[in-house]
């Protein structure tokens, strides 16, 4: 046996061991500019491309940690809802799709496409309903509708602001008419928050479309959107085929909607927390924080004297 044959197994073992120890997903490719970004650098920049500023999708856990004071918050238990009420099946059972989605990324049992959390933002109480696009595209079914209702009730109970962060493709087709019924239910829940005199803010992320944008997402007191977020109802291609006209390239973007008055402001992700604190301060603390010093009263001017009638000149 030659010396090469003797050391070959050791070399293979060394190479295979070093290969297995290399972690995966160390680099992330930006979908906008194609640049590769180191995963730690991307996380430190809140999943915003350091080359072109493209805002990538971010999960509920990272989103909530960025918004709340000190990154601390409490979540409520997801409401119990019927599983697969229509016994829907396409290429796979709907119940199997739910189990598969709930088993990813360490989601809590029974969790759906929305996470309800409460805490403080700028030392002001807030309830945040954050969508999870990774859960079946953030689609709205019975569980999401119940989540919006629960968030509204919690905001009224705690006298807190309600902030909704939608990231959804719309109603969930596997639940049919039951998913469409969540649109009026969510609108009624938002009305209860407004009747209590509490702020309702919508933070639109990419995408905010379908039945979500046609209901509670467009009813905010203040509409804030991330740069480049797609906000609309029907898809651009469907609209072009319906009206038989070519739409502008920036159609349904956050910047386009700001120009047309449907969004109040477009705010970069790194500035969202400071912007929310400033907005909540105006809405929840309307009185000035400092003592109002009145101006000194001006001395009243003497009343004007009436002119005396002139006497006739003496006759000579």
Helices and strands as residue ranges (DSSP letters): H 3-21, E 27-29, E 36-38, H 39-44, H 60-67, G 69-71, E 74-75, H 94-102, E 114-121, E 124-131, G 136-138, H 142-158, E 161-165, G 173-175, H 176-195, E 200-204, H 210-213, G 216-218, E 222-225, H 236-243, H 254-259, E 265-266, G 269-271, H 272-284
